[in-house]
Amino acid sequence: WVHRTTDDPTDGASYYVAAHWVIMTIHGTFTVQPEGSREILFADALVMLSSFFGAFFVATMTSAVMELKEAIGVNLQRACRKYLRERNVSMSFAGRVNKHMLAQVPSGILGKMAQERNLLKALPLTLQIELSEMVRGPVILNSPLLVKISQTNSLMVRWLCHLAITPEVTLAREACFGNREICKAMRWVDSGEFWYMQDHVVSSVYPDTEGTPAPSEMPLKVKRLESLSEAVLWTKWEHCGVLLAETDGVTLDLNAETFGQLVVNHERVWAFAVKYAKRFLWYLNRMDEVSDRLPAFELGAEAFAAQWCDHERHLVFISHFKMESGTEAALVQQEMSNLIHDDPTNPGCDLSAAVFLDSEDLKDLRQIKAEVKRSENLLILLTPGLLYRPWCLLEIVIAVENEVNLLPVVIERPGVTFQFPTQEFYDGLHDGRSISPEAMELIQREGNTPDQLERAIRQVFLQIALPFSPHKSARIRQAELKDILKHCVYS
């Protein structure tokens, strides 16, 4: 081939032509065509060998460049950590700076998180929302609070997962947060291993230091799916310890401000959140030692409720004539109390005696005036003899004077028919024909006149009387009582 290509017989020319032939063979544009099977086999072997060594050379050079770039990044990160440590920068801020430095060359868990973010952005909004719920929902629903919210409004968890929850990476031996730092989010551990050190300030924890500073007390391992700093959702909160990552890990952070904005836009969730917050803070304020890791408490625990509930106020005061509707009054109290306490959104749920019945709760009849004043609503069971009973009339007068909401309820029972008062009845209040002298004496002894009594009774019947059917099925009674509760007010 060499002799066929050049007339120069020197060795230098021969080697030059051979090198040219090799290069042209790799490129595929060589001018010399091999002749014979031996030359063809030699040419093919040479092309394959050249391709292999060419690929190896490119890969080696690329790897060397990447290693050089990574080495530069590592040196820069070490310099950054040294700078932050020498100037006593807080651990959480140092962690943010370190994550930013590592993000310049995405790899490991940071590279994985970047890929996941890009994946979400590439999806339509509806799929983003559903995927966020499917991935993050099982983690946050390990919190009793989020389970209750989900039961109140199933869509709420979906919006929280999409709008309020952000995955945050904490690198190995970095601090997720530090002691006494202002908290802005409730956290769940999604992956990695974390340790929580109660009330202990670690001066510095960096991957390039020898060992980890020993805390003054034993650290607590935070398991996957465990939550921290729930208190930030209900009050201003500072971290009570340090959360350190033993390995690279991810936490799901529920932003407190966004959580509040979403909650207030859903009435039932908002009502439940108000009740939950009151009890949570009651519980928090009575702890011997506060912590970011709070043990779960039972929202409806009897011992807890007995100490926390308002023992003075009532949602409903039942006014009735015991001889005619004592059984019905007890039935109303029992079933209405159950409805109120089973519904965390009902404002009367936090009252120890939400439904007050004088025959059961009142120890001294002289307390009637005080108990009516403490009530938001006066539920009047209308039976034939009600308006002739002095204590029932007194309860109505006190309720009107103190602007208590009036709820007349007709007892629908065979053989019982309530006659609504006529003008003749109102005239009889002034001359003693409608009520007995003893009843009028009691009314006047409490500082009320016949005119005030008449105005109070007329005020009752300006309201539409609601039905209650004690002899019908439980389903009908429940529906009637729910309707009565809808007419109740709560200031």
C-alpha positions in Angstrom: 0.0 0.0 0.0 2.8 2.4 0.9 4.7 1.7 -2.4 1.5 2.1 -4.4 0.7 5.4 -2.8 4.1 7.2 -2.9 7.2 7.1 -5.0 9.4 8.2 -2.0 11.2 5.1 -0.8 12.5 6.7 2.5 11.3 5.3 5.9 9.9 8.6 6.9 7.6 8.8 3.9 6.5 5.2 4.4 5.5 5.9 8.0 3.7 9.1 7.0 1.7 7.3 4.4 0.9 4.5 6.9 -0.4 7.0 9.5 -2.4 8.8 6.8 -4.0 5.5 5.8 -4.9 4.6 9.4 -6.5 8.0 9.9 -8.4 7.8 6.7 -9.5 4.3 7.5 -11.1 5.5 10.8 -12.7 8.4 9.0 -13.9 6.1 6.2 -12.4 8.2 3.3 -9.1 6.4 2.6 -8.1 6.1 -1.0 -6.3 2.8 -0.9 -8.6 -0.2 -1.4 -7.5 -3.4 0.3 -6.9 -6.3 -2.0 -7.4 -9.9 -1.0 -8.9 -11.4 2.1 -5.9 -10.9 4.3 -5.8 -7.1 3.6 -9.6 -6.8 4.1 -9.4 -8.7 7.5 -6.4 -6.6 8.5 -8.3 -3.4 7.6 -11.4 -4.4 9.5 -9.5 -5.4 12.6 -7.6 -2.1 12.5 -10.8 -0.1 12.2 -12.4 -1.9 15.2 -9.3 -1.5 17.3 -9.1 2.1 16.4 -12.8 2.7 17.3 -12.3 1.0 20.7 -9.2 3.0 21.6 -10.9 6.2 20.4 -14.0 5.6 22.6 -11.7 4.7 25.5 -9.8 7.9 25.0 -12.9 10.1 24.9 -14.4 8.4 28.0 -11.1 8.8 29.9 -10.8 12.5 29.1 -14.5 13.1 30.0 -14.1 11.3 33.3 -10.9 13.3 34.1 -12.7 16.6 33.4 -15.7 15.6 35.6 -13.4 14.5 38.4 -11.5 17.8 38.1 -14.8 19.7 38.2 -16.0 17.7 41.3 -12.6 18.2 43.0 -12.9 21.9 42.5 -16.5 21.8 43.9 -15.4 19.7 46.9 -12.6 22.2 47.7 -15.0 25.1 47.4 -17.5 23.3 49.7 -14.8 22.7 52.3 -13.7 26.3 52.1 -17.4 27.4 52.5 -17.9 25.1 55.6 -14.7 26.4 57.1 -15.8 30.0 56.5 -19.2 29.4 58.1 -17.8 27.5 61.1 -15.2 30.1 61.9 -17.8 32.8 61.9 -20.3 30.9 64.1 -23.1 30.9 61.5 -26.3 29.1 62.6 -26.5 25.5 61.6 -29.8 25.8 59.7 -28.4 28.7 57.6 -25.2 26.8 57.1 -27.2 23.9 55.8 -29.0 26.1 53.3 -25.7 27.5 52.0 -24.2 24.0 51.7 -27.2 22.8 49.8 -26.8 25.7 47.4 -23.2 24.9 46.9 -23.9 21.3 46.1 -26.8 22.3 43.8 -24.2 23.8 41.5 -23.1 20.3 40.6 -26.4 18.2 41.1 -25.6 14.7 42.2 -26.9 12.1 44.7 -30.1 13.1 46.6 -30.0 16.7 45.3 -29.9 15.4 41.7 -32.7 13.0 42.4 -34.9 15.8 43.8 -34.1 18.0 40.8 -35.3 15.3 38.5 -38.5 14.8 40.5 -39.2 18.5 40.3 -38.7 18.6 36.6 -41.0 15.6 36.2 -43.8 17.3 38.1 -43.4 20.5 36.1 -43.7 18.4 32.9 -47.2 17.1 33.9 -50.5 18.8 33.5 -51.8 20.6 36.6 -54.5 18.0 37.3 -51.9 15.2 37.2 -49.5 17.3 39.4 -52.2 17.6 42.1 -53.2 13.9 42.0 -49.6 12.8 42.0 -48.7 15.1 44.9 -51.5 13.6 46.9 -50.6 10.0 46.1 -46.9 10.5 47.0 -47.2 12.9 50.0 -50.6 11.9 51.4 -49.6 8.6 53.0 -46.8 10.4 54.8 -48.8 13.3 56.3 -51.8 11.1 57.1 -49.8 9.5 59.9 -50.6 12.7 61.9 -53.9 12.4 63.8 -54.6 16.1 63.0 -54.4 15.5 59.2 -56.6 12.4 59.6 -59.3 14.5 61.3 -59.0 17.2 58.7 -59.4 14.5 55.9 -62.5 13.2 57.6 -64.0 16.7 57.8 -63.1 17.6 54.2 -61.5 14.9 52.0 -60.3 17.4 49.4 -58.4 19.4 52.0 -55.5 17.0 52.1 -55.2 17.1 48.3 -54.8 20.9 48.3 -52.4 20.8 51.3 -50.2 18.3 49.4 -50.1 20.4 46.3 -49.9 23.9 47.7 -48.6 23.9 51.2 -46.1 21.0 51.4 -42.5 21.2 50.1 -39.9 18.5 50.1 -36.7 19.7 51.7 -33.3 18.0 51.5 -31.0 17.8 54.5 -27.5 16.5 53.8 -25.7 14.0 56.0 -24.5 15.5 59.3 -26.2 18.8 58.6 -28.8 20.4 60.8 -32.4 20.6 59.5 -33.0 23.2 62.2 -31.3 24.6 65.3 -32.3 25.3 68.9 -34.3 28.6 69.4 -34.6 29.2 65.7 -38.0 30.5 64.5 -40.1 27.7 63.1 -42.2 28.2 59.9 -43.3 24.7 59.1 -44.5 21.4 60.5 -42.3 18.6 59.3 -42.6 14.9 58.5 -39.5 12.6 57.9 -40.0 11.1 54.4 -36.6 9.4 54.0 -33.2 9.2 55.7 -32.1 8.9 59.4 -32.5 11.9 61.7 -31.7 12.5 65.4 -33.4 15.1 67.6 -31.4 16.6 70.5 -33.7 18.3 73.1 -32.6 21.7 74.3 -29.0 21.5 73.2 -27.1 23.8 71.0 -24.4 22.1 68.9 -21.7 24.6 67.9 -21.0 23.1 64.5 -21.6 19.9 62.7 -19.9 19.5 59.3 -19.0 16.5 57.2 -15.3 17.3 57.2 -14.9 17.5 60.9 -13.8 14.6 63.1 -16.8 13.1 64.9 -20.0 14.7 66.2 -20.1 16.9 69.3 -21.7 15.0 72.2 -25.0 16.4 73.4 -25.7 17.0 77.1 -28.5 14.4 76.9 -29.2 11.4 74.8 -30.5 12.2 71.3 -33.7 10.7 70.1 -34.0 9.0 66.8 -36.8 10.4 64.6 -38.4 7.6 62.7 -39.8 7.8 59.1 -43.3 9.3 59.0 -42.9 10.9 62.4 -43.9 14.6 62.6 -42.3 17.5 64.4 -43.2 21.1 65.3 -46.9 20.8 65.0 -47.3 23.7 67.4 -46.3 26.1 64.6 -49.7 25.6 63.0 -51.4 27.1 66.1 -49.0 29.6 67.7 -45.7 31.3 67.2 -43.0 28.7 67.7 -39.3 28.4 68.3 -37.5 25.1 67.9 -36.7 23.5 71.3 -33.8 21.5 70.1 -31.7 20.5 67.1 -32.6 18.1 64.3 -29.5 16.5 62.7 -29.4 14.2 59.7 -27.2 11.1 60.1 -27.7 10.4 56.4 -28.9 12.4 53.4 -32.7 12.7 54.0 -35.9 14.4 52.9 -38.5 16.0 55.1 -42.0 17.2 54.0 -42.5 20.7 55.3 -46.1 22.0 55.8 -45.9 25.8 55.6 -47.9 27.2 58.5 -48.9 30.4 56.7 -50.2 28.5 53.7 -52.0 26.0 55.9 -53.9 28.8 57.6 -54.9 30.4 54.3 -56.3 27.1 53.1 -58.1 26.3 56.4 -60.0 29.6 56.6 -61.5 29.1 53.1 -63.3 25.9 54.2 -65.9 26.5 56.9 -66.1 23.1 58.4 -62.3 22.6 58.5 -62.0 26.1 60.0 -64.5 25.3 62.7 -62.7 22.0 63.5 -59.3 23.7 63.5 -60.4 26.3 66.0 -61.6 23.6 68.4 -58.5 21.5 67.8 -56.2 24.6 68.3 -57.8 25.5 71.6 -57.3 22.0 73.0 -53.8 21.6 71.5 -52.7 24.8 73.2 -54.4 23.8 76.5 -52.4 20.6 76.3 -49.2 22.4 75.3 -49.4 24.9 78.1 -49.7 22.2 80.7 -46.7 20.1 79.6 -43.8 19.9 82.0 -41.3 20.3 79.2 -42.1 21.5 75.6 -40.5 19.9 72.6 -40.7 19.7 68.8 -41.6 16.0 69.3 -45.0 16.1 71.0 -46.8 12.9 71.9 -50.2 12.5 70.3 -53.2 13.4 72.4 -56.8 12.2 72.1 -59.0 15.1 71.1 -62.1 13.7 72.8 -60.5 12.2 75.9 -63.0 12.5 78.8 -60.4 13.5 81.4 -59.0 16.1 79.1 -62.4 17.5 78.1 -63.5 17.6 81.7 -60.7 20.0 82.6 -60.7 22.0 79.4 -64.4 22.5 78.6 -66.3 25.6 79.5 -68.3 24.6 82.6 -70.4 27.8 82.8 -71.9 28.5 79.4 -74.7 26.5 77.6 -75.6 26.4 73.9 -79.3 25.5 74.8 -81.4 25.9 77.9 -84.5 23.7 77.8 -87.6 25.5 79.3 -90.5 23.0 79.9 -93.4 22.1 82.1 -92.1 19.0 83.8 -95.6 17.4 84.3 -96.4 17.6 80.6 -93.0 17.2 78.9 -90.5 15.9 81.4 -89.8 12.8 79.3 -89.6 14.7 76.1 -87.2 17.3 77.6 -84.8 14.5 78.8 -85.0 12.9 75.3 -84.2 16.2 73.6 -81.3 16.8 76.0 -79.7 13.4 75.5 -80.0 13.2 71.7 -79.2 16.9 71.1 -76.1 16.5 73.3 -74.9 13.5 71.3 -75.4 15.4 68.1 -73.4 18.4 69.4 -70.5 16.4 70.8 -70.2 14.1 67.8 -69.8 17.2 65.5 -66.5 18.9 66.1 -67.6 21.8 64.0 -70.5 22.6 66.3 -69.6 25.5 68.6 -71.3 23.8 71.6 -68.9 20.9 71.4 -66.5 22.6 73.8 -69.2 23.1 76.5 -69.4 20.6 79.3 -73.2 21.1 79.6 -74.0 22.2 76.1 -77.7 21.4 76.6 -79.0 22.5 80.1 -82.0 20.9 81.6 -83.1 22.4 84.9 -84.7 19.2 86.3 -81.3 17.4 85.9 -78.6 20.1 86.2 -80.1 22.8 88.5 -79.5 22.2 92.3 -81.2 25.5 93.4 -84.1 27.1 91.6 -82.6 30.5 92.5 -79.9 29.8 90.0 -82.4 29.9 87.1 -81.7 33.5 86.3 -78.0 32.9 86.2 -78.3 29.8 84.1 -80.5 31.4 81.5 -78.1 34.3 81.2 -75.3 31.8 80.5 -77.2 30.2 77.7 -77.1 31.2 74.0 -80.6 29.8 73.2 -83.8 29.2 75.1 -85.5 26.1 73.7 -89.2 26.3 74.8 -91.1 23.1 74.7 -94.7 24.2 73.9 -97.3 22.1 75.8 -100.8 23.2 77.0 -99.8 24.2 80.5 -96.5 25.9 79.8 -97.7 29.5 79.7 -99.4 29.0 83.1 -96.2 27.9 84.9 -94.5 30.8 86.8 -91.0 29.4 86.5 -91.4 28.9 82.7 -92.7 32.4 82.3 -89.8 33.8 84.4 -87.3 31.9 82.2 -88.9 33.6 79.1 -88.8 37.0 80.6 -85.1 36.6 81.7 -84.2 35.4 78.2 -85.8 38.3 76.5 -84.1 40.8 78.9 -80.7 39.3 78.2 -81.2 38.9 74.5 -81.1 35.1 74.5 -82.2 33.6 71.3 -85.7 32.1 71.5 -86.6 28.7 70.0 -90.2 27.7 70.4 -90.7 23.9 69.7 -94.1 22.2 69.4 -94.3 18.8 70.9 -96.1 16.7 68.3 -97.6 13.8 70.3 -101.1 12.2 70.2 -103.4 13.9 72.7 -101.2 16.9 73.2 -102.2 20.1 71.4 -100.7 23.5 72.2 -103.0 26.5 71.8 -101.2 29.6 70.7 -102.0 32.6 72.9 -104.8 34.9 71.7 -105.5 38.5 72.5 -107.7 37.4 75.3 -104.8 35.6 76.9 -102.6 38.7 76.7 -105.4 40.9 78.2 -105.8 38.4 81.1 -102.1 38.8 82.1 -103.1 42.3 83.4 -106.2 41.3 85.4 -105.2 37.9 86.7 -107.5 35.8 84.4 -104.6 34.1 82.5 -102.2 33.2 85.3 -102.6 32.6 89.0 -101.9 35.4 91.6 -99.0 33.3 92.9 -97.4 33.2 89.4 -97.8 37.0 89.0 -96.4 37.6 92.4 -93.3 35.6 91.5 -92.8 37.5 88.3 -93.2 40.8 90.1 -90.9 39.8 92.9 -88.2 39.4 90.3 -88.7 43.0 89.3 -90.9 42.4 86.2 -94.3 43.9 85.4 -97.3 42.5 83.5 -96.3 44.6 80.5 -92.8 43.1 80.4 -94.3 39.6 80.7 -96.7 40.3 77.8 -93.9 41.7 75.6 -91.7 38.7 76.4 -94.4 36.1 75.5 -95.2 38.0 72.3 -91.5 37.9 71.4 -91.5 34.1 71.7 -94.3 33.8 69.1 -92.7 36.1 66.6 -90.5 33.1 65.9 -91.6 30.1 63.8 -92.3 27.1 66.0 -90.3 24.1 65.1 -91.6 20.5 65.5 -90.3 17.7 67.6 -91.9 14.2 67.4 -90.8 12.1 70.3 -92.9 9.1 69.3 -91.5 8.9 65.7 -88.5 6.9 64.6 -85.0 7.9 65.7 -84.1 9.0 62.1 -87.0 11.5 62.1 -86.1 12.7 65.6 -82.5 13.2 64.5 -83.5 15.2 61.5 -85.8 17.4 63.6 -83.1 18.1 66.2 -80.6 18.9 63.5 -83.0 21.4 62.1 -83.4 23.0 65.6 -79.6 23.1 66.0 -79.4 25.0 62.7 -81.6 27.8 64.2 -79.4 28.0 67.3 -77.0 31.0 67.5 -73.6 31.2 69.2 -71.8 34.4 70.0 
